[in-house]
Amino acid sequence: MLSNLTFEHPQWFTALLVLPLLMLWYILKHKQQWASLTLSSTKGFNKSSSILPRLRHFLFVFRLLALALLITAMARPRTVDESTKIKKTEGIDIVMAIDVSASMLAKDLKPNRLEALKKVATDFVSNRPNDRFGMTVFSGESYTKTPLTSDKEITLNAIQSIEYSEIIEGGTAIGMGLATSVNKLKDSKAKSKVIILLTDGVNNTGFIDPETATELAIEYGIKTYTIGLGSNGEALSPVAVRPNGSFVYRNVKVEIDEELLKTIADKTGGKYFRATTNSTLKAIYDEIDQLETSEIEELKFYNYDEKFRLLLLIALGLLVLEQLLKFTLFRSLV
């Protein structure tokens, strides 16, 4: 209840230091008011059983309490009810270009490269509520899986539905994947346009070469982050398909055209990353998340409930009570 209690002028609490001084003054004054007389015997005096003389000190206690309450009221106690309203500003348009060739089923990432990517990409999209996302997938050819949309459910469902398909022409057409992504962003009015291109191979097919696609990205002011996915050395990868449709896996040398990916990133103002494990892949998306920040306007509203009025009323009540008792019940004692 008191967790949101604040004081507008807490410096007034220093005035509470006067209370001990007043108590000391009262004690000394009380001793001076009562003179002592030594008698050989008090048998001739009637002893009074009244407790009023002892209770008269409460008059001073009331005054001290009233003063303490007045000082606290001057500190202006109040509770604060804070509410926040987020105003979404124009965010970033991001297209994820994802390699879905058979090599993405390699098991050097767990359970495989494609499933590891889907998990990390899901977290990345979920943590960016103000941005629009689109998605292209490519292997030997490229196509749009989802256009730019602010509907996160559409994007997340699209990520989960990514899978290798024999229907798509085999190979790795990096230039096609990049060009298709540029086409989705070229007419965007967003303040920042970004492509995150992920592949685990080398460009070996497609009628648009990576250099041409890179020039298109530069022309439309599209920054490209490139990610080479795959462990160093060899990886357990699919090399054939059995009659029942299952894959035959063997250790295959991991070949990623890192020079090409670095060139694409450098020329477009992005950055190249190499992901060799699940944890490094997640760290890469976390870093991109930090590099590409959307501006958010946060409006805060404060509702103050002043509490000093009640303290003033109680202090006034104590002072009135002190005066009433002083001139009635304790009249003969003060």
C-alpha positions in Angstrom: 0.0 0.0 0.0 2.8 2.4 0.9 5.2 1.2 -1.9 4.1 4.1 -4.1 4.1 6.7 -1.4 6.4 9.7 -2.1 7.2 13.1 -0.5 7.3 16.2 -2.7 9.4 18.2 -0.1 11.2 15.6 2.1 13.6 18.3 3.3 10.9 19.3 5.8 11.7 16.1 7.8 14.8 17.8 9.2 12.5 19.9 11.3 11.6 16.7 13.2 15.0 17.2 15.0 13.4 19.9 17.1 11.1 17.4 18.8 13.8 15.9 21.1 14.8 19.4 22.0 11.2 20.3 23.0 11.0 17.1 25.0 14.2 18.0 26.9 12.9 21.6 27.5 9.6 20.2 28.8 11.4 17.9 31.3 13.6 20.6 32.6 10.7 23.1 32.9 8.6 20.5 34.7 11.4 20.0 37.3 11.7 23.8 37.9 7.9 24.2 38.4 7.8 21.7 41.3 9.7 22.7 44.4 10.6 20.1 47.0 9.8 20.3 50.8 11.3 18.0 53.4 8.9 16.9 56.2 9.5 14.6 59.1 6.2 12.9 58.6 3.3 13.1 56.1 0.7 11.4 58.4 -1.2 14.7 58.7 -1.8 15.0 55.0 -4.6 13.2 53.0 -3.2 11.3 50.1 -4.9 11.8 46.8 -5.7 8.7 44.7 -6.3 10.7 41.5 -4.2 9.9 38.5 -4.9 13.2 36.8 -1.6 14.7 37.7 0.2 11.9 35.9 -2.1 12.1 32.9 -1.5 15.9 32.4 1.7 15.0 30.5 -0.4 13.7 27.7 -1.3 17.4 26.9 2.3 17.9 25.8 2.4 14.5 24.0 -0.7 15.7 22.0 1.2 18.9 21.1 4.3 17.0 20.0 2.2 14.6 17.9 0.4 17.5 16.3 3.7 19.2 15.5 5.1 15.9 14.0 2.0 15.6 11.8 2.3 19.2 10.7 5.9 18.7 9.7 5.0 15.5 7.8 2.2 17.3 6.1 4.6 20.0 5.0 6.7 17.3 3.4 3.6 16.7 1.2 3.1 12.9 1.2 1.2 11.5 -1.8 0.7 8.3 -3.6 1.5 8.1 -7.3 -0.5 6.1 -9.8 1.7 5.8 -12.9 0.3 4.7 -16.3 2.3 4.3 -19.5 1.1 4.6 -23.0 3.4 3.4 -25.8 3.1 5.2 -29.1 4.5 3.1 -31.9 6.7 5.1 -34.3 7.6 4.0 -37.8 9.7 0.9 -37.3 12.0 -1.1 -39.5 11.1 -3.2 -42.5 13.0 -6.5 -42.3 13.1 -9.3 -44.9 14.6 -12.6 -43.9 16.2 -14.5 -46.8 16.6 -18.1 -45.8 18.5 -20.9 -47.6 16.3 -24.1 -47.7 18.6 -26.3 -49.7 19.1 -29.9 -48.6 22.3 -29.0 -46.8 20.2 -27.1 -44.2 19.3 -30.5 -42.8 22.9 -31.0 -41.7 23.1 -32.1 -38.1 26.1 -29.9 -36.9 23.5 -27.7 -35.2 20.8 -29.4 -33.2 18.5 -31.0 -34.2 19.6 -29.6 -37.6 20.5 -26.3 -39.1 17.0 -25.5 -40.3 15.2 -26.3 -37.1 17.8 -24.3 -35.1 17.3 -21.3 -37.3 13.5 -21.5 -37.0 13.7 -21.4 -33.2 16.1 -18.4 -33.2 14.1 -16.5 -35.9 10.9 -17.0 -33.9 12.4 -15.4 -30.8 13.9 -12.5 -33.0 10.5 -11.7 -34.5 8.6 -12.0 -31.3 10.9 -9.5 -29.6 10.4 -6.8 -32.2 6.7 -5.6 -32.0 7.1 -2.4 -33.9 8.7 -3.8 -37.1 7.2 -5.3 -40.3 8.6 -8.6 -41.5 8.7 -10.4 -44.8 10.3 -13.7 -45.8 11.9 -15.2 -48.9 13.3 -18.7 -49.2 15.8 -19.9 -51.8 17.7 -22.9 -52.9 18.2 -23.3 -56.7 15.5 -20.7 -57.1 13.8 -18.1 -54.9 10.3 -17.1 -54.0 8.4 -15.0 -51.5 7.0 -16.9 -48.6 5.4 -13.9 -46.9 5.2 -10.2 -48.0 5.9 -7.4 -45.6 3.4 -7.5 -42.8 3.0 -6.2 -39.2 0.9 -9.3 -38.3 3.4 -11.3 -36.2 1.2 -14.4 -36.3 1.5 -14.6 -40.0 5.3 -14.2 -39.8 5.7 -16.7 -37.0 3.5 -19.3 -38.7 5.5 -18.8 -41.9 8.7 -19.5 -40.0 7.4 -22.7 -38.5 6.2 -23.9 -41.9 9.7 -23.6 -43.5 11.0 -27.0 -44.6 13.1 -28.6 -47.3 11.2 -29.5 -50.4 12.3 -31.5 -53.3 9.9 -29.5 -55.5 12.2 -26.5 -55.4 15.2 -26.8 -57.8 18.4 -27.9 -56.1 21.4 -25.7 -55.6 22.1 -22.4 -53.8 21.1 -19.3 -55.6 22.3 -16.6 -53.2 21.9 -13.8 -55.8 18.3 -14.9 -56.5 17.5 -14.9 -52.7 19.0 -11.4 -52.3 17.3 -10.0 -55.4 13.9 -11.3 -54.4 14.3 -9.8 -50.9 15.3 -6.4 -52.5 12.2 -6.5 -54.6 10.0 -6.8 -51.5 11.7 -3.8 -49.9 12.4 -1.4 -52.8 9.0 0.4 -52.4 9.1 0.5 -48.6 8.7 3.9 -46.9 10.2 2.7 -43.6 13.1 4.7 -42.1 15.3 1.7 -42.3 15.2 -1.3 -44.6 17.1 -4.5 -43.7 17.7 -7.9 -45.2 19.0 -10.8 -43.1 20.4 -13.3 -45.5 21.3 -16.8 -44.2 23.0 -19.5 -46.2 25.2 -22.5 -45.6 26.7 -22.9 -49.1 28.1 -21.1 -52.1 26.3 -19.5 -55.0 26.2 -22.1 -57.7 23.0 -21.4 -59.7 20.4 -18.7 -60.5 20.1 -16.2 -63.3 20.8 -13.2 -61.1 24.4 -13.1 -59.8 25.1 -11.9 -56.2 27.0 -8.8 -57.4 24.0 -7.6 -59.4 21.7 -8.2 -56.4 24.1 -6.3 -54.2 24.0 -3.3 -56.5 20.2 -3.4 -56.3 20.3 -3.4 -52.5 22.7 -0.4 -52.5 20.5 1.5 -55.0 17.5 1.2 -52.8 19.4 1.9 -49.5 18.8 -1.6 -48.1 21.3 -2.8 -45.5 22.1 -6.5 -45.6 23.3 -8.7 -42.7 24.7 -12.0 -44.0 25.1 -15.2 -41.9 27.1 -18.2 -42.9 25.6 -21.2 -41.1 27.7 -24.3 -40.5 30.5 -25.7 -38.3 34.1 -25.6 -39.3 35.4 -28.7 -41.0 32.9 -31.5 -41.7 29.2 -31.9 -40.9 26.8 -34.9 -41.0 24.7 -33.9 -44.1 22.2 -35.5 -46.4 23.8 -36.9 -49.6 21.1 -39.2 -51.0 17.4 -40.2 -50.6 16.3 -43.7 -50.0 13.3 -45.2 -51.8 11.2 -44.6 -48.7 12.0 -40.9 -48.8 14.5 -40.8 -45.9 17.9 -39.3 -46.2 21.3 -40.9 -46.3 23.7 -38.9 -44.1 27.5 -38.7 -44.4 30.2 -36.4 -43.2 30.6 -33.7 -45.8 33.0 -30.8 -45.9 31.3 -27.5 -45.0 31.8 -25.0 -47.8 30.6 -21.4 -47.3 31.5 -18.5 -49.6 32.5 -16.2 -46.7 34.2 -13.7 -49.0 31.0 -13.2 -51.0 28.9 -12.8 -47.9 31.4 -10.3 -46.4 31.4 -8.4 -49.6 27.5 -8.2 -49.7 27.4 -7.0 -46.1 30.3 -4.5 -46.4 28.9 -2.9 -49.6 25.4 -2.5 -48.2 26.4 -1.2 -44.8 25.6 -4.4 -43.0 27.7 -7.0 -41.2 28.8 -10.6 -41.8 28.5 -13.3 -39.1 29.5 -16.9 -38.9 27.3 -19.3 -36.9 28.9 -22.6 -36.1 26.6 -23.6 -33.1 23.1 -23.1 -31.8 24.4 -20.6 -29.2 26.4 -18.5 -31.7 23.4 -18.4 -34.0 21.3 -17.0 -31.2 24.0 -14.5 -30.3 24.1 -13.3 -33.9 20.4 -12.5 -34.0 20.7 -10.9 -30.5 23.4 -8.6 -31.9 21.4 -7.7 -35.0 18.5 -7.0 -32.6 20.7 -4.5 -30.8 22.1 -3.0 -34.0 18.7 -2.3 -35.5 16.6 -0.5 -32.9 13.2 1.1 -33.5 12.4 4.4 -31.9 9.5 4.1 -29.4 7.7 7.1 -27.9 6.7 6.4 -24.4 4.1 8.7 -22.7 3.8 8.5 -19.0 0.9 9.8 -17.0 1.0 10.4 -13.2 -2.1 10.6 -11.0 -1.2 12.0 -7.6 -3.4 11.4 -4.5 -2.4 14.0 -1.9 -2.3 12.7 1.7 -1.3 15.8 3.6 -5.0 17.0 4.2 -5.7 14.0 6.5 -2.5 14.7 8.5 -3.6 18.4 8.9 -7.0 17.4 10.2 -5.5 14.9 12.7 -3.0 17.5 13.9 -5.8 20.1 14.3 -7.9 17.6 16.2 -5.0 16.9 18.6 -4.5 20.6 19.2 -8.2 21.2 19.9 -8.3 18.1 22.2 -5.3 19.5 24.1 -7.0 22.8 24.6 -10.3 21.3 25.7 -8.6 19.0 28.2 -6.4 21.9 29.4 -9.3 24.1 30.3 -11.7 21.4 31.6 -10.3 18.2 33.0 -6.8 19.5 33.8 -7.8 23.0 34.6 -6.6 22.8 38.2 -3.3 21.2 37.2 -1.9 23.5 34.5 
